[in-house]
Amino acid sequence: MSVARTGALPDSYKYYTITIDSFDNRLLSGQVFHDSLDQGMAFKSLSEMTLLLEGLFDKLHYPMKSVDQRNFNKKPVDIRIEEPQHGTRASEGIKGKLGEFRLHVKYRFHATWQGDIRNLRNGETHSFLSFLELMEYFSRELGPGPEDNPYGLGKKMCEVVVRNYDNFIMKGDISHPAVEQRELFCNEFDIKEAIEHMLNPLPEGTDQGNIIIPRTVTVCAGNFGPATFVVRVLFRRNSTWQGIICWKERRRQINFRSFMEMILLMQDAVLRSDSWKEEDSTEAANLA
């Protein structure tokens, strides 16, 4: 991709066309098209689409980031997709099986996105103040939409266990020691709804159970096995979440400033787990 370093960015470079081919099990699958690319970049999940777009934003320097992405590693870890899977050539037509959308991310404040998205099939434009709102838009346009339930289990935190990982797709379960049933997830939409269900307040008059449920917990120290995160959402403002996430296997904790940053922190932990081997070796050498 060749972009001039002098002069204003061409107006067309501020827009991205997102084609959606599948939303089975709420796994967002499609392609990203841009005027700087000869062909689309394929993605098979919302996380992969996010990383593709973040990489393009950084290359074009538009929109500029207001803050840097946080990660669990002591050293910055770039989890952008270095060699994206190429899709359809733009000259062959830009069309998805389920829909086509024109995305304009204008700002990247608060470690999330703000902008507009237009459904190219019906011409309707929707403004979003965060990545979380963009997720809800896709859920409404492509599926039954998010459940609007202000009540939940009234917990202060929850545990997210990633038990399976393949090509940016995380699968696992979300639980709490005082809740017998684990809530399974296989996509980012499931993660959002399951965490909300755990943390939303109980219906008025409902008794809060404090009994710890006996259960088997597997925690693997090292670079193998499930990745276990403890998530606590402290605030819900700027149309997103802010809170604390702890990676139990590595005993590391960090504050997240948005739902998008929380998801990318999980991706950072799972995807780049091999980088810990180098760090551990370096620390061991320094102690020797």
Backbone as JSON, one array per atom type, in Angstrom:
{
  "sequence": "MSVARTGALPDSYKYYTITIDSFDNRLLSGQVFHDSLDQGMAFKSLSEMTLLLEGLFDKLHYPMKSVDQRNFNKKPVDIRIEEPQHGTRASEGIKGKLGEFRLHVKYRFHATWQGDIRNLRNGETHSFLSFLELMEYFSRELGPGPEDNPYGLGKKMCEVVVRNYDNFIMKGDISHPAVEQRELFCNEFDIKEAIEHMLNPLPEGTDQGNIIIPRTVTVCAGNFGPATFVVRVLFRRNSTWQGIICWKERRRQINFRSFMEMILLMQDAVLRSDSWKEEDSTEAANLA",
  "N": [[0.85, -1.19, 0.0], [0.67, 2.1, -0.94], [1.07, 5.29, 0.27], [1.01, 8.74, 0.12], [3.18, 10.88, 1.94], [3.02, 13.55, 2.18], [0.75, 16.31, 2.02], [-2.89, 16.31, 2.06], [-4.89, 13.56, 3.2], [-6.48, 11.55, 0.79], [-9.99, 11.93, 0.35], [-11.51, 9.65, -0.13], [-10.03, 7.68, 1.07], [-10.73, 7.64, 3.68], [-12.8, 6.01, 4.09], [-14.2, 2.73, 4.45], [-15.21, -0.29, 2.97], [-17.24, -2.78, 4.12], [-17.96, -6.05, 3.63], [-20.3, -8.59, 4.32], [-20.42, -12.01, 4.62], [-21.26, -14.14, 6.16], [-22.96, -14.86, 9.23], [-23.15, -16.88, 10.99], [-23.64, -18.55, 14.06], [-23.1, -16.15, 15.18], [-20.6, -15.35, 14.39], [-18.77, -13.06, 12.83], [-18.16, -12.83, 9.49], [-16.41, -11.99, 6.58], [-15.25, -9.47, 4.29], [-12.84, -6.79, 4.1], [-12.67, -3.85, 2.29], [-10.74, -1.34, 0.62], [-9.69, 1.75, -0.83], [-6.95, 1.84, -1.15], [-6.18, -0.72, -1.52], [-5.76, -3.55, -3.67], [-7.36, -5.74, -3.55], [-9.85, -7.34, -1.46], [-9.57, -7.85, 2.14], [-9.83, -10.73, 3.92], [-11.83, -11.78, 6.71], [-12.71, -13.7, 9.62], [-13.92, -13.32, 12.01], [-15.14, -10.96, 14.45], [-13.07, -9.88, 15.99], [-10.83, -10.31, 14.32], [-11.51, -8.68, 12.13], [-11.41, -6.22, 13.44], [-8.67, -6.01, 14.1], [-7.55, -5.96, 11.53], [-8.58, -3.51, 10.57], [-7.55, -1.72, 12.49], [-4.85, -1.94, 11.89], [-4.8, -0.8, 9.3], [-5.7, 1.8, 9.9], [-3.53, 2.72, 11.41], [-1.46, 2.66, 9.51], [-2.31, 4.56, 7.67], [-2.43, 6.73, 9.27], [-4.83, 7.76, 10.06], [-8.02, 7.34, 11.46], [-6.24, 9.23, 13.96], [-4.82, 7.77, 16.91], [-5.87, 8.4, 20.25], [-4.82, 7.35, 22.53], [-2.4, 4.82, 23.39], [-2.63, 1.3, 22.69], [-3.08, -0.94, 25.36], [-1.29, -3.71, 26.91], [-0.58, -7.02, 28.26], [2.07, -7.71, 28.37], [5.42, -6.8, 29.32], [6.89, -5.5, 27.43], [5.92, -3.64, 24.52], [3.58, -5.28, 22.46], [2.89, -6.06, 19.21], [-0.03, -6.94, 17.81], [-1.11, -6.88, 15.36], [-2.32, -8.07, 12.18], [-0.01, -9.49, 10.21], [0.18, -10.72, 7.67], [-2.49, -10.63, 6.07], [-5.33, -12.57, 5.04], [-6.02, -12.68, 1.67], [-8.81, -11.59, -0.26], [-11.57, -11.17, -2.44], [-10.94, -9.55, -5.57], [-11.18, -6.05, -6.04], [-11.99, -5.17, -8.53], [-13.61, -7.18, -9.39], [-16.02, -6.81, -8.28], [-17.77, -5.64, -5.43], [-19.37, -7.21, -3.09], [-21.37, -8.71, -0.62], [-22.72, -11.75, 0.8], [-24.61, -11.38, 2.79], [-24.69, -8.65, 3.23], [-23.6, -5.21, 2.6], [-21.55, -2.64, 3.83], [-20.66, 0.74, 4.47], [-18.05, 2.03, 6.15], [-17.0, 4.59, 8.32], [-14.7, 5.54, 10.36], [-14.16, 8.09, 12.45], [-12.84, 9.05, 14.71], [-10.6, 7.96, 17.33], [-11.01, 7.91, 20.19], [-10.68, 7.35, 23.76], [-9.72, 4.71, 23.67], [-11.31, 3.39, 21.85], [-13.72, 3.39, 19.12], [-15.23, 6.02, 17.15], [-17.75, 7.07, 14.94], [-19.41, 6.73, 11.72], [-21.66, 4.43, 10.12], [-22.88, 3.03, 7.17], [-25.57, 1.33, 5.73], [-25.35, -0.14, 2.73], [-27.31, -1.3, 1.23], [-29.86, -0.42, 1.97], [-29.45, 2.24, 2.34], [-29.45, 3.54, 4.8], [-27.97, 5.4, 7.45], [-25.99, 5.1, 10.36], [-24.88, 6.44, 13.4], [-22.17, 5.87, 15.64], [-20.82, 5.76, 18.94], [-18.92, 4.24, 20.08], [-16.96, 1.2, 19.88], [-18.44, -0.81, 21.0], [-21.09, 0.03, 20.54], [-21.05, -0.16, 17.76], [-20.82, -2.92, 17.47], [-23.35, -3.7, 18.48], [-24.92, -2.6, 16.51], [-24.27, -4.18, 14.22], [-25.24, -6.59, 15.19], [-28.0, -6.1, 15.29], [-28.55, -5.57, 12.58], [-27.84, -7.9, 11.24], [-28.78, -10.06, 12.64], [-30.98, -11.26, 15.26], [-30.63, -9.18, 17.0], [-29.33, -7.49, 19.98], [-30.17, -8.61, 23.31], [-32.2, -6.7, 25.38], [-31.87, -6.42, 28.46], [-31.97, -5.17, 31.57], [-31.35, -6.4, 33.94], [-29.56, -8.84, 35.93], [-27.27, -11.11, 37.43], [-26.08, -9.76, 39.46], [-23.36, -9.71, 40.29], [-19.98, -8.79, 41.27], [-17.75, -9.31, 39.81], [-16.39, -11.49, 37.26], [-15.33, -14.63, 35.85], [-13.51, -15.33, 32.99], [-12.84, -17.87, 30.8], [-10.78, -18.9, 28.29], [-10.88, -21.58, 26.32], [-10.48, -22.67, 23.87], [-8.87, -21.79, 20.86], [-8.6, -20.36, 17.69], [-7.42, -18.89, 14.83], [-8.03, -16.19, 15.69], [-10.5, -16.6, 16.85], [-12.13, -16.98, 19.8], [-13.13, -19.37, 22.19], [-15.01, -20.54, 24.97], [-15.88, -20.31, 28.43], [-17.86, -18.45, 30.82], [-18.0, -17.55, 34.2], [-18.85, -17.58, 37.77], [-17.86, -17.92, 41.17], [-20.1, -18.23, 42.88], [-22.14, -18.97, 41.27], [-23.77, -21.58, 39.78], [-24.06, -22.47, 37.12], [-22.15, -22.38, 34.14], [-21.64, -19.98, 31.59], [-21.5, -20.41, 28.2], [-19.36, -19.3, 25.51], [-18.75, -18.37, 22.1], [-18.04, -16.33, 20.52], [-17.51, -12.75, 20.19], [-19.83, -11.35, 20.76], [-21.26, -13.07, 22.41], [-19.53, -13.03, 24.63], [-19.78, -10.37, 25.54], [-22.57, -10.29, 26.24], [-22.75, -12.33, 28.16], [-21.03, -11.44, 30.2], [-22.36, -9.06, 30.88], [-24.73, -10.18, 31.87], [-23.79, -11.44, 34.16], [-22.92, -9.23, 35.68], [-24.9, -7.23, 35.73], [-27.46, -5.64, 37.78], [-29.45, -7.43, 40.25], [-32.96, -8.26, 39.89], [-35.33, -6.16, 41.54], [-35.92, -6.91, 44.93], [-35.01, -9.5, 44.83], [-33.17, -12.14, 46.31], [-29.73, -12.12, 47.14], [-27.57, -14.64, 46.48], [-24.95, -16.15, 48.34], [-23.53, -18.44, 48.5], [-20.77, -20.48, 47.91], [-20.2, -22.38, 45.11], [-19.24, -25.75, 44.83], [-16.71, -26.73, 42.57], [-14.72, -27.84, 39.8], [-11.68, -26.45, 38.97], [-9.41, -25.54, 36.51], [-6.23, -24.38, 36.24], [-3.56, -23.51, 34.36], [-0.19, -23.01, 34.62], [2.17, -21.33, 32.67], [2.89, -21.66, 29.13], [0.65, -22.92, 27.95], [-2.49, -24.71, 27.78], [-5.73, -23.57, 29.14], [-6.57, -20.06, 28.98], [-7.11, -17.86, 31.56], [-9.14, -15.32, 32.75], [-9.92, -12.75, 35.03], [-12.51, -10.54, 35.25], [-13.53, -7.29, 35.98], [-15.91, -4.89, 35.77], [-15.88, -1.54, 36.23], [-16.91, 0.97, 35.54], [-19.4, 2.32, 33.31], [-19.28, 4.2, 30.82], [-18.95, 6.81, 28.3], [-20.16, 5.35, 26.35], [-19.16, 2.79, 26.57], [-17.16, 0.27, 28.31], [-15.24, 0.45, 31.35], [-12.65, -0.89, 33.32], [-11.08, -3.56, 35.2], [-8.85, -6.12, 34.29], [-7.57, -9.29, 34.92], [-5.01, -11.54, 34.26], [-4.87, -14.72, 35.1], [-3.1, -16.95, 34.93], [-0.61, -15.77, 34.44], [-0.5, -14.03, 36.48], [-0.99, -11.26, 36.22], [-2.21, -7.96, 36.04], [-4.3, -5.43, 34.66], [-5.65, -2.22, 33.8], [-8.49, -1.66, 31.77], [-9.8, 0.45, 29.16], [-11.94, 0.38, 27.52], [-14.47, -1.71, 25.98], [-13.53, -2.79, 23.61], [-10.74, -2.63, 24.0], [-10.5, -4.43, 26.11], [-11.18, -6.88, 24.85], [-9.08, -7.0, 22.96], [-6.94, -7.18, 24.7], [-7.33, -9.75, 25.72], [-6.94, -11.17, 23.33], [-4.27, -10.5, 22.93], [-3.07, -11.84, 25.1], [-3.68, -14.56, 24.58], [-2.97, -15.0, 21.86], [-0.27, -14.18, 21.66], [1.18, -15.76, 23.44], [3.56, -17.19, 23.24], [5.54, -15.29, 23.35], [6.1, -14.92, 25.98], [7.9, -16.86, 26.67], [10.4, -16.0, 25.78], [10.69, -13.75, 27.37], [10.69, -14.86, 29.96], [13.02, -16.39, 29.78], [14.94, -14.39, 29.46], [14.7, -13.04, 31.91], [15.5, -15.08, 33.63], [18.15, -15.37, 32.85], [19.17, -12.93, 33.64], [18.99, -13.17, 36.37], [20.76, -15.14, 36.9]],
  "CA": [[0.0, 0.0, 0.0], [1.47, 3.32, -1.07], [0.34, 6.49, 0.71], [1.89, 9.91, 0.14], [3.37, 11.42, 3.28], [2.75, 14.98, 2.15], [-0.58, 16.63, 1.53], [-4.03, 15.76, 2.79], [-5.31, 12.2, 2.85], [-7.65, 11.57, -0.11], [-11.23, 11.74, 1.09], [-11.98, 8.27, -0.29], [-9.24, 6.81, 1.94], [-11.3, 7.67, 5.02], [-13.95, 5.11, 4.11], [-13.94, 1.31, 4.25], [-16.39, -1.08, 2.65], [-17.26, -4.06, 4.82], [-18.95, -6.99, 3.1], [-20.55, -9.69, 5.26], [-20.84, -13.24, 3.94], [-21.85, -15.09, 7.09], [-23.09, -14.48, 10.63], [-23.51, -18.12, 11.67], [-23.18, -18.56, 15.45], [-22.71, -14.76, 15.42], [-19.21, -15.13, 13.98], [-18.8, -12.12, 11.71], [-17.24, -13.29, 8.45], [-16.55, -11.22, 5.35], [-14.04, -8.86, 3.76], [-12.63, -5.35, 4.21], [-12.17, -3.24, 1.05], [-10.27, 0.04, 0.77], [-9.16, 2.25, -2.1], [-5.51, 1.61, -1.22], [-5.95, -2.16, -1.69], [-6.23, -4.12, -4.94], [-8.37, -6.75, -3.25], [-10.32, -7.31, -0.08], [-8.89, -8.63, 3.18], [-10.85, -11.59, 4.5], [-11.83, -11.99, 8.16], [-13.66, -14.73, 10.05], [-14.45, -12.96, 13.32], [-15.14, -9.52, 14.74], [-11.73, -9.51, 16.44], [-9.93, -10.25, 13.17], [-11.86, -7.47, 11.4], [-10.92, -5.09, 14.23], [-7.22, -5.93, 13.95], [-7.28, -5.52, 10.16], [-8.87, -2.08, 10.47], [-6.58, -0.99, 13.31], [-3.61, -1.9, 11.12], [-4.96, 0.19, 8.23], [-5.76, 3.12, 10.53], [-2.17, 3.11, 11.8], [-0.66, 2.91, 8.3], [-2.77, 5.8, 7.05], [-2.42, 7.79, 10.29], [-6.19, 8.31, 10.16], [-7.94, 8.42, 12.45], [-5.14, 9.11, 14.91], [-5.17, 7.25, 18.23], [-5.67, 9.34, 21.36], [-4.03, 6.61, 23.52], [-1.84, 3.58, 22.87], [-3.25, 0.07, 23.15], [-2.39, -1.58, 26.47], [-1.12, -5.15, 26.8], [-0.08, -7.64, 29.48], [3.5, -7.88, 28.3], [6.21, -5.65, 29.74], [7.27, -4.83, 26.2], [4.78, -3.52, 23.6], [3.41, -6.4, 21.55], [2.06, -5.69, 18.07], [-0.8, -8.11, 17.42], [-1.74, -6.67, 14.06], [-2.18, -9.19, 11.26], [1.07, -9.13, 9.29], [-0.13, -11.22, 6.32], [-3.92, -10.93, 6.03], [-5.81, -13.45, 3.97], [-6.58, -11.88, 0.59], [-10.12, -12.01, -0.72], [-12.0, -10.83, -3.79], [-10.4, -8.33, -6.17], [-12.18, -4.98, -6.1], [-12.48, -5.08, -9.91], [-14.59, -8.25, -9.61], [-17.27, -6.43, -7.64], [-17.76, -5.66, -3.96], [-20.71, -7.63, -2.68], [-21.4, -9.78, 0.37], [-23.93, -12.57, 0.77], [-25.6, -10.85, 3.73], [-24.8, -7.19, 3.2], [-22.44, -4.35, 2.37], [-21.6, -1.48, 4.71], [-19.6, 1.73, 4.31], [-17.63, 2.4, 7.5], [-16.16, 5.78, 8.46], [-14.26, 5.77, 11.74], [-13.64, 9.46, 12.45], [-11.99, 9.29, 15.87], [-10.28, 6.8, 18.17], [-10.9, 8.39, 21.56], [-11.02, 6.44, 24.86], [-9.34, 3.35, 23.27], [-12.4, 2.8, 21.09], [-13.99, 4.06, 17.84], [-16.42, 6.85, 16.96], [-17.93, 7.36, 13.51], [-20.69, 6.42, 11.07], [-21.7, 3.26, 9.25], [-24.04, 3.11, 6.27], [-26.0, 0.11, 5.06], [-25.4, 0.21, 1.3], [-28.49, -1.89, 0.59], [-31.06, 0.4, 2.2], [-29.04, 3.64, 2.39], [-29.56, 4.12, 6.14], [-26.7, 5.67, 8.13], [-26.07, 5.03, 11.82], [-23.69, 6.95, 14.09], [-21.81, 5.11, 16.84], [-19.89, 6.46, 19.83], [-17.93, 3.28, 20.58], [-16.92, -0.11, 19.24], [-19.55, -1.56, 21.57], [-22.29, 0.41, 19.79], [-20.91, -0.73, 16.42], [-21.18, -4.34, 17.63], [-24.8, -3.8, 18.62], [-25.48, -2.3, 15.18], [-24.14, -5.39, 13.4], [-26.14, -7.61, 15.75], [-29.37, -5.77, 14.87], [-28.69, -5.63, 11.13], [-27.57, -9.24, 10.7], [-29.41, -11.1, 13.43], [-32.15, -10.82, 16.04], [-30.32, -8.01, 17.81], [-28.98, -7.77, 21.37], [-31.25, -8.64, 24.29], [-32.18, -5.51, 26.22], [-32.29, -6.83, 29.79], [-31.16, -4.41, 32.53], [-31.12, -7.19, 35.15], [-28.66, -9.98, 35.81], [-27.0, -11.87, 38.65], [-25.63, -8.84, 40.5], [-22.02, -10.01, 40.78], [-19.0, -7.7, 41.12], [-16.72, -9.73, 38.87], [-16.65, -12.8, 36.67], [-14.14, -15.3, 35.32], [-13.61, -15.68, 31.57], [-11.84, -18.89, 30.48], [-10.66, -19.22, 26.87], [-10.47, -22.98, 26.27], [-10.16, -23.03, 22.49], [-8.5, -20.6, 20.1], [-8.19, -20.66, 16.32], [-7.59, -17.77, 13.91], [-8.65, -15.05, 16.38], [-11.8, -16.99, 17.39], [-12.0, -17.48, 21.17], [-14.27, -20.12, 22.7], [-14.81, -20.93, 26.35], [-17.04, -20.11, 29.3], [-17.82, -17.35, 31.79], [-18.59, -18.08, 35.42], [-18.63, -16.92, 39.05], [-17.87, -18.98, 42.19], [-21.41, -18.4, 43.52], [-23.13, -19.3, 40.23], [-23.52, -22.98, 39.42], [-23.99, -22.69, 35.67], [-21.22, -21.62, 33.33], [-22.2, -19.49, 30.34], [-20.57, -20.68, 27.12], [-19.26, -18.29, 24.46], [-17.96, -18.75, 20.91], [-17.82, -15.1, 19.75], [-17.41, -11.55, 21.02], [-21.18, -10.96, 21.18], [-21.54, -13.92, 23.57], [-18.73, -12.54, 25.76], [-20.43, -9.14, 26.02], [-23.86, -10.56, 26.88], [-22.56, -13.15, 29.35], [-20.48, -10.57, 31.25], [-23.45, -8.19, 31.31], [-25.66, -10.97, 32.69], [-23.15, -11.65, 35.46], [-22.68, -8.0, 36.43], [-26.09, -6.38, 35.87], [-28.09, -5.81, 39.1], [-30.57, -8.35, 40.4], [-34.28, -7.63, 39.94], [-35.66, -5.66, 42.88], [-36.54, -7.89, 45.81], [-34.39, -10.82, 44.68], [-32.14, -12.39, 47.31], [-28.39, -12.36, 46.59], [-26.97, -15.86, 47.02], [-23.52, -16.01, 48.6], [-22.95, -19.77, 48.68], [-19.76, -20.84, 46.92], [-20.53, -23.66, 44.5], [-18.08, -26.61, 44.58], [-16.47, -26.97, 41.16], [-13.35, -28.12, 39.41], [-11.07, -25.34, 38.25], [-8.11, -25.85, 35.94], [-5.38, -23.23, 35.94], [-2.27, -24.01, 33.89], [0.87, -22.01, 34.59], [3.04, -21.57, 31.52], [2.41, -21.26, 27.82], [-0.23, -23.95, 27.41], [-3.72, -24.82, 28.54], [-6.67, -22.45, 29.01], [-6.22, -18.72, 29.47], [-8.15, -17.51, 32.51], [-9.16, -13.89, 33.05], [-10.93, -12.22, 35.96], [-12.94, -9.24, 34.71], [-14.39, -6.46, 36.82], [-16.3, -3.65, 35.1], [-16.07, -0.52, 37.26], [-17.72, 2.08, 35.02], [-19.95, 2.21, 31.97], [-19.42, 5.57, 30.32], [-18.46, 6.98, 26.92], [-20.81, 4.28, 25.58], [-18.35, 1.58, 26.62], [-16.84, -0.19, 29.65], [-13.9, 0.62, 31.92], [-12.52, -1.78, 34.47], [-9.82, -4.25, 35.47], [-8.77, -7.5, 33.83], [-6.41, -9.99, 35.47], [-4.66, -12.8, 33.6], [-4.54, -15.51, 36.28], [-1.92, -17.8, 34.73], [0.6, -14.96, 34.52], [-0.63, -13.16, 37.66], [-0.82, -9.88, 35.77], [-3.46, -7.19, 36.06], [-4.2, -4.16, 33.93], [-6.92, -1.52, 33.61], [-8.91, -1.46, 30.38], [-10.55, 1.7, 29.02], [-13.08, 0.16, 26.63], [-14.74, -3.12, 25.69], [-12.61, -3.19, 22.54], [-9.42, -2.86, 24.58], [-10.58, -5.66, 26.88], [-11.12, -8.0, 23.9], [-7.74, -7.05, 22.39], [-6.05, -7.68, 25.76], [-7.47, -11.21, 25.71], [-6.27, -11.63, 22.13], [-2.84, -10.34, 23.19], [-2.64, -12.89, 26.01], [-3.79, -15.88, 23.96], [-2.27, -15.06, 20.57], [1.17, -13.97, 21.79], [1.68, -16.43, 24.64], [4.94, -17.63, 23.01], [6.49, -14.21, 23.66], [6.47, -15.0, 27.39], [9.05, -17.75, 26.81], [11.59, -15.16, 25.64], [10.8, -12.86, 28.54], [11.08, -15.67, 31.11], [14.42, -16.77, 29.58], [15.75, -13.2, 29.72], [14.69, -12.79, 33.35], [16.3, -16.12, 34.25], [19.55, -15.07, 32.56], [19.56, -11.78, 34.46], [19.08, -13.6, 37.76], [21.86, -16.11, 37.03]],
  "C": [[0.88, 1.23, 0.0], [0.62, 4.53, -0.72], [1.33, 7.64, 0.78], [1.98, 10.48, 1.55], [3.12, 12.92, 3.34], [1.36, 15.22, 1.59], [-1.66, 15.92, 2.33], [-4.34, 14.35, 2.3], [-6.5, 12.29, 1.9], [-8.92, 11.23, 0.65], [-11.72, 10.29, 1.02], [-11.24, 7.3, 0.63], [-9.79, 6.77, 3.37], [-12.44, 6.66, 5.18], [-13.52, 3.67, 3.81], [-15.26, 0.62, 3.92], [-16.25, -2.44, 3.31], [-18.35, -4.93, 4.19], [-19.07, -8.16, 4.06], [-21.1, -10.88, 4.49], [-21.55, -14.21, 4.86], [-21.91, -14.48, 8.49], [-23.55, -15.69, 11.44], [-22.86, -18.15, 13.05], [-22.64, -17.19, 15.87], [-21.2, -14.55, 15.27], [-19.23, -14.29, 12.72], [-17.73, -12.5, 10.7], [-17.48, -12.51, 7.17], [-15.22, -10.68, 4.88], [-14.04, -7.35, 4.01], [-12.03, -4.86, 2.9], [-11.79, -1.79, 1.31], [-9.63, 0.46, -0.54], [-7.65, 2.03, -2.25], [-5.16, 0.15, -1.5], [-6.5, -2.63, -3.03], [-7.33, -5.14, -4.72], [-8.74, -6.69, -1.78], [-9.44, -8.13, 0.85], [-9.95, -9.41, 3.93], [-10.7, -11.67, 6.02], [-12.92, -13.0, 8.51], [-14.2, -14.48, 11.45], [-14.4, -11.45, 13.49], [-13.76, -9.05, 15.19], [-10.77, -9.38, 15.28], [-10.23, -9.01, 12.33], [-11.31, -6.24, 12.12], [-9.42, -4.91, 14.05], [-6.82, -5.49, 12.55], [-7.47, -4.01, 10.03], [-7.89, -1.25, 11.29], [-5.24, -0.88, 12.58], [-3.66, -0.87, 10.0], [-5.01, 1.61, 8.79], [-4.34, 3.61, 10.85], [-1.3, 3.43, 10.59], [-1.02, 4.24, 7.65], [-2.68, 7.0, 7.98], [-3.77, 8.51, 10.32], [-7.16, 7.16, 10.44], [-6.8, 8.17, 13.43], [-5.65, 8.56, 16.25], [-4.95, 8.32, 19.29], [-4.83, 8.69, 22.46], [-3.48, 5.36, 22.84], [-2.57, 2.38, 23.46], [-2.42, -0.54, 24.28], [-2.26, -3.08, 26.22], [-0.52, -5.69, 28.09], [1.44, -7.73, 29.52], [4.22, -6.63, 28.79], [6.64, -4.82, 28.54], [6.05, -4.72, 25.31], [4.75, -4.69, 22.63], [2.44, -5.99, 20.45], [1.3, -6.92, 17.61], [-1.58, -7.86, 16.14], [-1.47, -7.87, 13.16], [-1.16, -8.8, 10.2], [0.76, -9.53, 7.85], [-1.6, -11.61, 6.26], [-4.27, -11.81, 4.85], [-6.5, -12.6, 2.91], [-7.9, -12.47, 0.12], [-10.37, -11.62, -2.16], [-11.32, -9.56, -4.29], [-11.52, -7.29, -6.3], [-12.79, -4.88, -7.49], [-13.55, -6.13, -10.21], [-15.94, -7.94, -8.96], [-17.19, -6.59, -6.14], [-19.17, -5.97, -3.48], [-20.6, -8.78, -1.7], [-22.72, -10.53, 0.29], [-25.02, -12.0, 1.66], [-25.73, -9.33, 3.69], [-23.49, -6.51, 2.91], [-22.62, -3.08, 3.19], [-20.41, -0.56, 4.41], [-19.27, 2.29, 5.69], [-16.71, 3.62, 7.46], [-15.87, 5.98, 9.94], [-13.55, 7.12, 11.78], [-12.63, 9.71, 13.57], [-11.71, 7.96, 16.56], [-9.99, 7.3, 19.59], [-11.22, 7.25, 22.54], [-10.74, 4.98, 24.5], [-10.48, 2.63, 22.56], [-12.64, 3.65, 19.84], [-15.24, 4.92, 17.93], [-16.53, 7.15, 15.47], [-19.32, 7.03, 13.02], [-20.55, 5.13, 10.28], [-23.0, 3.32, 8.44], [-24.32, 1.75, 5.65], [-26.2, 0.43, 3.58], [-26.61, -0.38, 0.59], [-29.74, -1.04, 0.8], [-30.73, 1.89, 2.35], [-29.09, 4.29, 3.76], [-28.18, 4.25, 6.79], [-26.92, 5.7, 9.64], [-24.77, 5.56, 12.41], [-23.44, 6.11, 15.34], [-20.75, 5.87, 17.62], [-18.82, 5.53, 20.39], [-17.99, 2.01, 19.74], [-18.08, -0.97, 19.73], [-20.85, -1.24, 20.85], [-22.24, -0.12, 18.36], [-21.24, -2.22, 16.43], [-22.69, -4.52, 17.67], [-25.49, -3.51, 17.29], [-25.42, -3.53, 14.29], [-25.09, -6.48, 13.88], [-27.58, -7.36, 15.32], [-29.56, -5.98, 13.37], [-28.6, -7.05, 10.58], [-28.26, -10.35, 11.46], [-30.61, -10.57, 14.19], [-31.89, -9.58, 16.88], [-30.01, -8.38, 19.24], [-30.21, -7.77, 22.27], [-31.11, -7.43, 25.21], [-32.74, -5.87, 27.59], [-31.41, -6.13, 30.82], [-30.79, -5.2, 33.77], [-30.21, -8.38, 34.86], [-28.5, -10.66, 37.14], [-26.39, -11.02, 39.76], [-24.25, -9.11, 41.07], [-21.08, -8.83, 40.52], [-17.93, -8.03, 40.08], [-17.15, -11.05, 38.25], [-15.34, -13.34, 36.11], [-14.39, -15.74, 33.89], [-12.48, -16.66, 31.26], [-11.89, -19.16, 28.98], [-10.08, -20.62, 26.77], [-10.08, -23.43, 24.87], [-9.9, -21.76, 21.71], [-8.02, -21.0, 18.72], [-8.48, -19.45, 15.44], [-8.42, -16.63, 14.5], [-10.05, -15.36, 16.93], [-11.58, -17.62, 18.77], [-13.29, -18.19, 21.58], [-13.97, -20.55, 24.13], [-16.06, -20.73, 27.17], [-16.77, -18.99, 30.29], [-18.57, -17.79, 33.03], [-18.28, -17.18, 36.62], [-18.69, -18.01, 40.12], [-19.22, -19.24, 42.84], [-22.52, -18.71, 42.52], [-22.8, -20.7, 39.7], [-23.29, -23.17, 37.93], [-22.96, -21.78, 35.01], [-21.9, -21.2, 32.04], [-21.16, -19.64, 29.23], [-20.52, -19.51, 26.14], [-18.43, -18.84, 23.3], [-17.71, -17.54, 20.02], [-17.83, -13.91, 20.71], [-18.78, -11.09, 21.52], [-21.6, -11.77, 22.41], [-20.8, -13.41, 24.81], [-19.39, -11.31, 26.38], [-21.69, -9.46, 26.81], [-23.7, -11.38, 28.15], [-21.98, -12.33, 30.5], [-21.56, -9.63, 31.78], [-24.42, -8.94, 32.22], [-25.09, -11.21, 34.08], [-23.17, -10.38, 36.31], [-23.9, -7.09, 36.6], [-26.78, -6.65, 37.21], [-29.22, -6.83, 39.08], [-31.89, -7.59, 40.33], [-34.61, -7.23, 41.38], [-36.38, -6.73, 43.69], [-35.95, -9.28, 45.73], [-33.26, -10.96, 45.67], [-30.81, -12.72, 46.63], [-27.82, -13.6, 47.26], [-25.48, -15.69, 47.19], [-22.83, -17.36, 48.78], [-21.97, -20.06, 47.55], [-20.07, -22.24, 46.41], [-19.27, -24.49, 44.32], [-17.92, -26.86, 43.08], [-15.0, -27.25, 40.93], [-12.82, -26.97, 38.59], [-9.69, -25.76, 37.77], [-7.37, -24.57, 35.61], [-4.0, -23.75, 35.58], [-1.27, -22.87, 33.87], [1.82, -22.34, 33.45], [2.37, -21.17, 30.24], [1.54, -22.33, 27.18], [-1.5, -23.96, 28.24], [-4.62, -23.61, 28.39], [-6.07, -21.15, 29.52], [-7.38, -18.23, 30.32], [-8.03, -16.03, 32.89], [-10.25, -13.59, 34.08], [-11.24, -10.79, 35.52], [-13.84, -8.54, 35.72], [-14.66, -5.15, 36.09], [-16.65, -2.62, 36.17], [-17.0, 0.6, 36.81], [-18.26, 1.71, 33.65], [-20.25, 3.64, 31.5], [-18.72, 5.68, 28.97], [-18.97, 5.85, 26.02], [-19.98, 3.0, 25.54], [-18.09, 1.21, 28.08], [-15.43, 0.23, 30.04], [-13.8, -0.27, 33.14], [-11.13, -2.38, 34.58], [-9.91, -5.66, 34.93], [-7.47, -8.1, 34.36], [-6.21, -11.3, 34.72], [-4.1, -13.72, 34.68], [-3.27, -16.33, 36.1], [-0.61, -17.04, 34.87], [0.6, -14.02, 35.71], [-0.36, -11.7, 37.31], [-2.17, -9.21, 35.65], [-3.26, -5.86, 35.37], [-5.59, -3.54, 33.83], [-7.23, -1.44, 32.12], [-9.86, -0.27, 30.3], [-11.75, 1.56, 28.1], [-13.29, -1.34, 26.47], [-13.78, -3.62, 24.62], [-11.22, -3.47, 23.09], [-9.41, -4.13, 25.41], [-10.46, -6.89, 25.98], [-9.71, -8.13, 23.32], [-6.7, -7.48, 23.42], [-6.13, -9.2, 25.85], [-6.76, -11.8, 24.49], [-4.75, -11.57, 22.32], [-2.32, -11.49, 24.04], [-2.62, -14.26, 25.33], [-2.91, -16.0, 22.73], [-0.76, -15.01, 20.73], [1.75, -14.67, 23.01], [3.12, -16.9, 24.48], [5.94, -16.56, 23.4], [6.91, -14.26, 25.12], [7.69, -15.9, 27.58], [10.35, -16.96, 26.74], [11.79, -14.32, 26.89], [11.26, -13.65, 29.75], [12.55, -16.08, 31.01], [15.35, -15.6, 29.89], [15.84, -12.91, 31.21], [15.56, -13.81, 34.08], [17.79, -15.85, 34.05], [20.04, -13.91, 33.43], [19.75, -12.16, 35.93], [20.28, -14.52, 37.99], [23.17, -15.41, 37.41]]
}
